[in-house]
Amino acid sequence: MLWKVKTALLGMAASAAMSGMAFAQEAEAVYGRSVPGQLDMQTPVTQVARQVQDLHTGMLYTMIAICVFVLALLAIVVLRFNAKSNPTPASWTHNTKLEMVWTFVPVVILFIIAIPSFKLLTLQEDFEKVEPDLVIKATGYQWYWGYEYPDADIVFDSYMLGLGATQMNDDVRDELAEYGHAPELWKLAVDNPMVVPVNKTVLVQTTGADVIHSWTVPSFGVKADSVPGRLNQTWFNVERVGTFYGQCSELCGVNHSYMPIAVRVVPQEQYDAWVACVQETDEPAECVRSELDEATASSGAIELAQQ
Ligand SMILES: [Cu+2]
């Protein structure tokens, strides 16, 4: 009888977990930005971002396990060894074996955590192993980003759409619509996004023109401080097309929150078309709309850009 109840309970727990997973998969439809009420991090679109999330989740469960264990020990002490339930305490004070255990078990746990942590750090920061297909320089200004493609001789600035407005209004809505964005993308969408090819390794070299900024795209697992007088670098290789957003992540002044980062990831042919178009017209935003939207509309690949 008891066994039956147990099995039924297990079955219920399993199906609850499965429906939870199904819900999580449905909620994963949004890429490149966060959504209202979101739990956990943005959906990863690079190997680095995935490993960042895995490490974070692993650490979280490790911490929960340790906290529960310590809490249980505390509860035992409070309940069993208070003055009422244990009126005559034992007189011994040390237990060498126990002390060895509580020293070495945490050391072992730290070593186990260190392995994936250092692996990830090496993946992110060992630039000798990074073979870039494309190098882009991102310069942080108060308060916008400047992008340079040295190999293609392309230079442009990237400003937030709906700049200067303190609340959503018709002007902001119109400007966003003009660039093909829904009002929800206000404070993320920019006039000239960075454009990169999909499945290619992009090296971003970043610096600050005035104060320290930070070039950050959460779904790439990328964050690099843009320090005046220094050239910092980071890299990413995005696995899917779409537009992915980030924000300056170093307090840089009064308009710090109005210098978002938008990276548009497209197939190689469209990237080549965009480069050719910008070289000819020097209108990066216009080239994004004319050269890219036609092709992506037909492939249906960039759903987010249209939102
Ligand atoms: Cu900034």
Residues whose N, C-alpha, C, O or C-beta is under 5 A from the ligand:
A	BS01	CU	Y141 I212 H213 S214 C248 E250 C252 H256
